[in-house]
Amino acid sequence: MTPAARLQAAAEVLDRILAGRAPEPALSGWARASRYAGSKDRAAVRDHVFDALRQRRSLAALGGADTGRGLILGLLRRSGDFSALGAGPHAPPPLDDAEAAHMAAPVRMRPLEALDCPDWLAPHLRRALGADFAPVMEALRHRAPVFVRVNLARTDRDGAIAALAADGIASTPHPLAPTALELGAGARRLRHAAAYAQGLVEPQDAASQAVVAALPALSGQRVLDYCAGGGGKALAMAARGAKVSAHDIDPRRMRDIPPRAARAGVRIALPKRLRADFDLVLADAPCSGAGSWRRDPAGKWALTPARLAGLRAQQAAALDAAAAHLRPGGVLAYATCSLLRCENDDAVAAFARRSPGWTLTARHVFTPLQGGDGFFLALLRRDATA
């Protein structure tokens, strides 16, 4: 595919996403129908799609329409190069008269448009971020770094760096967590690298690793990952010596945990019935994902007030259910990948009001300004007599 054809393909995929289809199925559907597209073509189209979604509001203003073509025109206008238009039979068509007039006129974006922030979310984000609001929103407009976690059950940091280098992948330590490596040149080779196949490293955001690093000492502790999903934090806790059990309200989300655990050389139990005597329970609750919009930019535009209210109800239920599995004196760790106070501090305060006998012992907030995703963590200790 030519560069111009990749742009046209991205515009068509974007139209499917804007019509309501999730990005991954939209990209997969295009790839299945486009057998001529090689791996570099698929990667380029994916990059165009995600770049456009991260900056959807500002690009729509630049391109003149909130459509796949409008977003691609916005990208071209930002680059100052329209040579791809009409450059072959599979390229985006040339500008029509209305588009040409729009491109010739100046665009005066409002601040929230320029930051690609939905109007209704701005008060929530300003409340949580304060003076960091604009810098964080700017960071969320760009691609996230690629991180891996060094699997301490298999190797140490220097060993992982050397193994990745042997696979042609550059990596450097990241200050957010002792196990975090940021990948540089060759990052796209990770899934085919020996270091990954041998379980020396696992893809995991640096802030997600920092959440696990901020937990109390885990070696020998009975730990429950209550909202385990694919098991990233369960694997990280097991690598620190915890006796980990994993649970999720939808067990299908955990289907990759057994092979991932086997590759990592750790054991994670998937019990059908949960005890009530765990030393630590981690509730990484369903949330808006506001801290990870660089990786899931469609989530920013799909979030609504009603959806947020529903998530807050799920978070309250997850906290209550997770707390029921702790022994007296145990620790409840509540985490989200959200930047919104209503999902974080407000959720913890509401739990404390309805559930006496808990003490908040630590609170951590990570934002994209530190390099990783946005994450929140609160540690609450259950009274020994509760």
C-alpha positions in Angstrom: 0.0 0.0 0.0 1.1 3.5 -0.7 1.2 6.1 2.1 -1.8 7.7 0.5 -3.8 4.4 0.4 -3.0 3.9 4.1 -4.6 7.3 4.9 -7.7 6.4 2.9 -8.0 3.1 4.7 -7.6 4.9 8.1 -10.4 7.2 7.1 -12.7 4.3 6.3 -11.9 2.5 9.6 -12.5 5.8 11.5 -16.0 6.0 9.9 -16.8 2.6 11.3 -15.6 3.6 14.7 -17.5 6.9 14.7 -20.6 4.9 13.8 -20.2 2.9 17.0 -17.8 0.1 16.4 -15.0 -0.4 18.8 -11.5 0.3 17.4 -10.0 -3.2 17.6 -12.9 -5.0 15.8 -13.0 -2.2 13.2 -9.3 -2.6 12.5 -9.5 -6.4 12.5 -12.5 -6.3 10.1 -10.6 -4.0 7.7 -7.5 -6.2 7.9 -9.5 -9.4 7.1 -11.1 -7.7 4.1 -7.7 -6.3 2.9 -5.5 -9.3 2.4 -3.1 -7.3 0.3 -2.2 -5.2 3.3 1.1 -6.3 4.8 2.2 -6.0 8.5 3.7 -2.5 7.9 0.5 -1.4 6.2 -1.6 -2.6 9.1 0.7 -0.9 11.6 0.6 2.3 9.7 -3.2 2.3 9.4 -3.5 1.5 13.1 -1.2 4.4 14.0 -3.2 6.8 11.8 -6.5 5.7 13.4 -5.3 6.0 17.0 -3.5 9.3 16.3 -6.8 10.7 15.0 -8.9 9.4 17.9 -6.5 10.9 20.5 -6.9 14.3 18.8 -10.4 13.8 17.5 -11.9 17.2 18.6 -9.0 19.4 17.4 -8.6 17.4 14.1 -12.3 17.7 13.4 -12.0 21.5 13.8 -8.9 21.5 11.5 -10.5 19.2 8.9 -13.9 20.7 8.9 -15.9 17.6 9.9 -16.1 14.9 12.6 -15.8 12.1 10.1 -13.1 9.7 9.0 -12.2 12.0 6.1 -12.5 15.1 8.2 -10.0 13.7 10.8 -7.5 12.6 8.2 -7.8 16.0 6.5 -7.1 17.5 10.0 -3.9 15.4 10.2 -2.8 16.5 6.8 -3.5 20.2 7.6 -1.5 19.9 10.8 1.4 18.5 8.8 1.0 21.1 6.1 1.3 18.5 3.4 -1.8 17.6 1.2 0.1 15.8 -1.5 -1.5 12.5 -0.5 -4.9 13.7 -1.8 -5.7 12.3 -5.2 -2.3 10.6 -5.4 -3.5 7.4 -7.1 -6.7 5.3 -7.3 -6.7 4.3 -3.7 -5.8 7.7 -2.2 -8.1 10.1 -0.5 -10.0 12.2 -3.1 -8.9 15.7 -3.7 -10.5 18.6 -1.8 -13.9 19.7 -2.9 -14.8 23.3 -3.0 -16.2 23.5 0.5 -13.2 21.7 1.9 -10.8 23.9 0.0 -12.6 27.0 1.4 -12.3 25.6 4.9 -8.6 24.9 4.5 -8.0 28.4 3.3 -9.7 30.0 6.3 -8.1 30.3 9.8 -9.4 28.0 12.5 -9.8 29.5 16.0 -10.1 26.7 18.4 -11.5 27.1 21.9 -9.1 25.9 24.7 -11.0 22.6 25.3 -11.0 21.9 21.6 -7.3 22.4 21.4 -6.8 20.1 24.4 -9.2 17.5 22.9 -11.3 17.5 26.1 -15.0 16.9 26.1 -16.8 20.0 27.6 -18.8 18.1 30.2 -15.7 16.3 31.6 -13.6 19.5 32.0 -15.0 20.4 35.5 -14.3 16.8 36.7 -10.8 16.9 35.4 -10.0 20.4 36.7 -11.3 19.4 40.1 -8.9 16.4 40.2 -5.9 17.9 38.4 -5.8 21.5 39.4 -2.9 23.3 37.8 -1.9 20.1 36.0 -5.2 20.0 34.0 -3.8 21.5 30.8 -0.4 19.6 30.8 -2.1 16.3 31.5 -4.7 16.8 28.8 -1.9 17.7 26.4 0.0 14.5 27.3 -3.2 12.4 26.7 -3.2 13.8 23.1 -0.1 11.8 22.2 1.1 8.2 22.0 1.9 6.5 25.3 5.4 5.0 25.8 5.8 1.2 25.6 6.7 -0.4 28.9 7.4 -3.9 30.1 7.7 -5.3 33.5 10.8 -7.3 34.5 9.5 -10.6 35.8 11.5 -11.0 39.0 10.5 -14.7 39.2 12.7 -15.3 36.1 15.4 -12.6 36.0 16.5 -9.2 37.3 16.5 -5.8 35.5 19.9 -6.1 34.0 19.2 -9.6 32.7 16.0 -8.4 31.1 17.7 -5.4 29.5 20.4 -7.7 28.0 17.8 -10.3 26.8 15.8 -7.6 25.1 19.0 -6.1 23.5 19.7 -9.6 22.1 16.3 -9.5 20.5 17.1 -6.1 18.9 14.9 -4.1 21.4 16.3 -1.1 23.2 15.1 -0.6 26.8 15.9 1.7 29.7 14.8 1.7 33.3 12.0 4.0 34.2 11.8 5.7 37.6 8.1 4.9 38.3 8.8 1.4 39.4 11.9 -0.8 40.0 10.6 -3.4 37.5 9.7 -0.9 34.7 11.5 -0.7 31.4 10.6 1.7 28.7 11.1 0.3 25.2 12.7 2.2 22.4 13.9 1.1 19.0 12.5 -2.3 18.1 9.5 -2.2 20.5 7.2 -3.6 17.8 9.2 -6.9 17.9 8.3 -7.6 21.5 5.6 -10.2 20.9 8.1 -12.2 18.8 11.1 -11.8 21.1 12.7 -14.6 23.0 12.7 -12.4 26.2 8.9 -12.3 26.0 8.5 -16.0 25.0 10.7 -17.1 27.9 8.7 -15.0 30.4 11.5 -12.6 31.3 9.3 -9.5 30.6 5.6 -8.8 30.4 3.9 -5.8 28.8 2.6 -3.5 31.6 2.4 0.2 32.0 4.9 1.7 34.4 2.2 3.3 36.6 0.4 0.0 36.8 3.7 -1.5 38.0 4.0 1.4 40.5 0.6 0.5 42.0 1.9 -3.0 42.8 5.2 -1.6 44.0 3.3 0.6 46.5 1.5 -2.4 48.1 2.7 -3.7 51.4 5.3 -6.5 51.5 3.7 -9.4 49.6 6.1 -12.4 50.0 4.2 -15.3 51.5 1.0 -13.3 51.8 -2.4 -14.6 50.7 -3.6 -12.1 48.1 -6.8 -11.8 46.1 -6.9 -9.9 42.8 -10.6 -9.3 42.9 -11.1 -7.6 39.5 -8.3 -9.5 37.8 -9.2 -9.1 34.1 -6.2 -10.4 32.1 -4.1 -10.8 35.2 -1.4 -8.2 34.8 -1.3 -7.1 38.4 -1.9 -10.7 39.6 1.2 -11.8 37.7 3.2 -8.9 39.2 2.1 -9.7 42.7 3.0 -13.4 42.2 6.4 -12.4 41.0 6.9 -10.6 44.3 6.2 -13.9 46.2 2.5 -13.5 47.0 0.2 -16.5 47.0 -2.2 -15.1 44.5 -5.8 -16.0 43.8 -7.6 -14.2 40.9 -11.3 -13.5 40.4 -13.4 -11.5 37.9 -17.1 -11.0 37.6 -16.7 -12.2 34.0 -14.4 -15.3 34.2 -13.9 -15.1 30.4 -11.6 -12.1 31.0 -9.2 -14.4 32.9 -8.8 -17.0 30.2 -5.2 -15.8 29.4 -4.1 -16.0 33.0 -3.1 -19.7 33.1 -0.8 -19.5 30.0 0.6 -16.2 31.1 1.4 -17.6 34.5 3.0 -20.7 33.0 5.2 -18.5 30.8 6.1 -16.3 33.8 6.9 -19.3 36.1 4.4 -18.3 38.8 1.2 -19.9 40.1 -2.1 -18.1 40.2 -5.2 -19.9 41.6 -8.6 -19.4 40.0 -10.9 -20.6 42.8 -14.6 -21.0 42.2 -15.3 -20.0 45.8 -13.5 -17.3 47.6 -12.4 -17.4 51.2 -12.8 -14.6 53.6 -9.3 -14.7 55.1 -7.0 -13.0 52.6 -4.2 -10.8 53.9 -4.6 -8.3 51.0 -7.4 -7.8 48.5 -6.7 -5.7 45.4 -9.9 -4.2 43.8 -8.7 -2.7 40.5 -12.2 -1.5 39.8 -14.0 -0.9 36.5 -13.6 2.8 35.7 -13.7 5.5 33.1 -10.1 4.8 32.0 -9.4 8.5 32.1 -5.8 7.9 33.0 -5.2 5.6 30.0 -6.9 7.5 27.2 -3.6 7.6 25.3 -4.0 3.8 24.9 -7.8 3.8 24.6 -8.7 7.2 23.1 -12.1 6.0 21.9 -13.0 5.7 25.6 -12.7 9.4 26.1 -15.4 10.1 23.5 -17.6 7.2 24.5 -17.9 8.2 28.1 -21.2 9.9 29.1 -22.5 11.2 32.4 -24.8 8.2 32.6 -22.0 5.8 31.9 -19.9 7.5 34.6 -22.7 7.2 37.1 -23.0 3.5 36.3 -19.3 3.0 36.8 -19.4 4.7 40.2 -22.1 2.2 41.3 -19.9 -0.7 40.1 -16.9 0.7 42.0 -19.0 0.9 45.2 -20.1 -2.7 44.7 -16.6 -3.8 44.0 -15.2 -2.2 47.2 -17.9 -3.7 49.4 -17.5 -7.2 47.8 -13.7 -7.1 48.0 -13.7 -6.0 51.6 -15.8 -9.1 52.6 -12.8 -11.4 51.7 -10.3 -9.8 54.1 -9.2 -11.1 57.4 -9.3 -8.8 60.4 -6.3 -6.5 60.2 -5.9 -7.1 56.4 -5.4 -4.5 53.7 -7.9 -3.5 51.1 -6.2 -1.9 48.0 -8.5 0.1 45.8 -7.1 1.1 42.4 -8.4 2.7 39.2 -6.8 3.9 36.0 -8.9 7.1 36.4 -8.0 10.7 37.0 -11.5 11.6 38.2 -11.9 12.4 41.9 -15.4 11.0 41.9 -14.1 7.6 41.0 -11.2 7.8 43.4 -11.1 9.8 46.7 -14.9 10.2 46.6 -15.4 6.4 46.2 -13.0 5.7 49.2 -14.7 8.3 51.4 -18.2 6.9 50.6 -16.9 3.4 51.5 -15.5 4.6 54.8 -18.9 6.2 55.6 -20.9 3.1 55.0 -18.3 0.6 56.4 -16.9 1.7 59.8 -13.7 -0.1 61.1 -11.3 0.9 58.3 -8.2 3.2 58.4 -6.8 4.9 55.3 -3.0 4.2 55.5 -1.8 5.4 52.1 -2.9 7.2 49.0 -1.0 7.4 45.7 -1.8 9.4 42.5 0.1 8.9 39.3 -0.5 11.0 36.2 0.8 10.9 32.6 3.2 13.7 33.5 5.3 11.0 35.3 5.5 9.0 32.1 3.0 6.3 32.6 -0.8 6.2 32.7 -2.9 7.9 35.3 -3.6 5.6 38.3 -5.0 6.0 41.8 -4.3 3.8 44.7 -5.7 3.9 48.3 -4.7 1.4 51.0 -7.2 0.8 53.8 -6.5 -1.4 56.8 -9.3 -3.3 58.4 -9.4 -3.0 62.2 -8.2 -6.1 63.9 -11.4 -6.4 65.8 -13.7 -5.7 62.8 
